[in-house]
Amino acid sequence: MIELLAITDDATPPAPPVRAVAAAGLSALCTPADTRELTREALWRREELLEELMAGRDLLPVRFGTVVADERAAERALAERRDELAAGLDRVRGAVELALRVHSEEPDGPQASSGRDYLSARSRRAEAARELHEPLAAIARESTVLRGEELLRAAYLVDRAAVDEFVAAVRRLQDERPRLALLCTGPWPPYSFAREVSP
Amino acid sequence: MTAAGRDVALVDLVDRLIGGGVVIAGDITLAVADVDLVYVSLRALVTSVATAEQEQILPRMGDALARDPL
């Protein structure tokens, strides 16, 4: 049983324990499938492997939990979906993902005494989220707003060369808004920009 | 990454593991029921971290940028 971590078209051999299974001009980067322990440590170990791989090559992360019987099955998966996977890889080439969550010190549900107050508080929050998201989206190659409890939860696909500029923009937005907390993490493998490639 | 940085970043990691990554057909061995259980556990993990984050003093950008940019 092997777990598929990512797809790449870079032929550089990965360091153990990761192995590359090649087919149809693509490689699946795989590890032996461990017992499926869901501890933080296990999740971070997997993430570290992916990030080491990402440092040296462009890759398309595979959905967590994708386990196949053997290398033959991995080869078949590559061959069957070759064109979509290659297109997905082109989409994220040269870029990484940055995550942003924004907490507001105001309670999440507006404490409104009337429907009108509620609507106006909601529209203020939407406006505040837009003012944060738009300048960052302008730096990013692509962006997507994710579901979450926060004022804003979003993912940005950023050219590797533009990461510094993106981080500087986040710091500026934070400095201008002492009542908000901007949590920016990354660079991540481009997980959020790999999922639309559908089977 | 520091331990505190990892706590902050865990929400983002789990978000990505649940919803991100390319779905490959092929011979996926993990049963759908197993996947659902995995995702329920991950969601519980992310909820507990997010709640802790809200209850503590709000962490700031400077604490939270988890890794050096590439």
Interface residues (C-beta under 8 A of the other chain):
Chain A: M1 L4 I7 R36 L38 R40 L43 W44 E47 A55 L60 P61 V62 R63 F64 G65 T66 V67 V68 A69 A73 A74 R76 A77 E80 R81 L85 G88 V96 E97 A99 R101 H103 E105 L146 G148 E149 R153 A155 R160 V163 D164 V167 V170 R171 Q174 A181 L182 L183 C184 T185 G186 P187 W188 Y191 S192 A194 R195 V197 S198 P199
Chain B: G5 R6 V8 A9 L10 V11 D12 L13 V14 D15 R16 L17 I18 G19 G20 G21 V22 V23 I24 A25 G26 D27 I28 T29 L30 D34 V35 V38 S41 L42 L45 A50 E53 Q54 L58 P59 R60 M61 G62 A64 L65 A66 R67 P69 L70
